[in-house]
Amino acid sequence: MMYPWVKINKGREKSIERFHPWVFSGSVHSAERDLQEGEIVRLVDFEDAFLAIGHFLSGSLSVKILSFKDIEINQKWFDERIDEAAKRRITLNLPSKISDTYRLVHAEGDGMAGVIIDVYANVVVIQPHSSGMEQSLVLIVNSLKKIGFTKILHKPVGKEKTEVLLGEVNENVMVKENGAKYLVDPIQGQKTGFFIDQRDNRHLLRKYAEGKTVLNVFSYTGGFSVSALLGGAKAAWSLDSASNALGICDENARLNNVEAKHKSIKADALPYLQNMHDKFDVIVLDPPAFAKHKRARHNAIQAYRRINEAAINALENRGLLFTFSCSQVVTQQLFYDAVASAAINSKRSVSVLHRLRQPADHPVSLFHPEGEYLKGMVLRVD
Ligand code: SAH
């Protein structure tokens, strides 16, 4: 198969030779012909030597690389990538008796730039992040069928509707995570339905929760609350602005027999925290990505500072703050600095007990540090 070539400017082939999977438009010199969004292209250097194969995108990111070998991207390629991703998860003990929700494919981290695939018990959700992957859906579904999945959904990013591609899915799916049960609504829910990426961090909270009062801010469907209550928390309150999420949150508390100690609060997080009189032993802060682009970064950092300051002020002595940022453009250091400045403003003494990140089923390629997005800390506030 001869894919149209795209020639890279002199010197700009260096990052590709270091296996970085993205090519920006400034690196592109010329193309064989006018290219359609989503087409597969063959990247060559200034001397026409082969570099890589990838999906063409219009915009500032021009190509997402699929292979550094001169191969055809066909059904076999998708079969191999997806089968390999599944085998990697098995080495991580996913799925297991106690956890049957996991990320099967984490885009660049699994050598499949432009697509994520999440598993909720027997339901798989495909979320393409490039038109090339959008156009490859049939191939992806075929590969998933071959490894035994029978219920497959396509959930586009943004406002477009979720579609069922295979089997029947018309109600919430029940999943297990470290023995806790959660209902997931992959059709109407946020992201692909559940924030699988907090699995390890929810488990860590369970370890510290015994006898404590917990306020779970930006709770979504109550993952951290249920985990804390299963760990013996005295009480857990879940706060979110989305009523749908809180509806499922209450169901989740019942499903795990902890509803007597649980309460849902529909509120806007910052004013609620700033005006509340209650103090808590533990506060979880897991806001949505405050910055989706570099240009929104400055405001995002201010927002992280304000919300963390309000949370620090609402903790009892020796309180624990589980604080997170899932904005890819806010680095670990920027987040740390924002939280440090919140601590300074609060005039309390604060120390770092843990530094947290995304779990092993959300791997980051060493050649693509941009794949790292979730960071967090556990702080002790005195
Ligand atoms: N910690 C959750 C995931 C949080 S996702 C888990 O473990 O599943 C972020 C959540 O923040 C979403 O549920 C969203 O509805 C909520 N949210 C966004 N803006 C908010 C605001 N201003 N106040 C309260 N909640 C908000």
Residues whose N, C-alpha, C, O or C-beta is under 5 A from the ligand:
A	BS01	SAH	F195 Q198 F218 S219 Y220 T221 G223 F224 L239 D240 S241 A242 A245 A267 D268 A269 D286 P287 P288
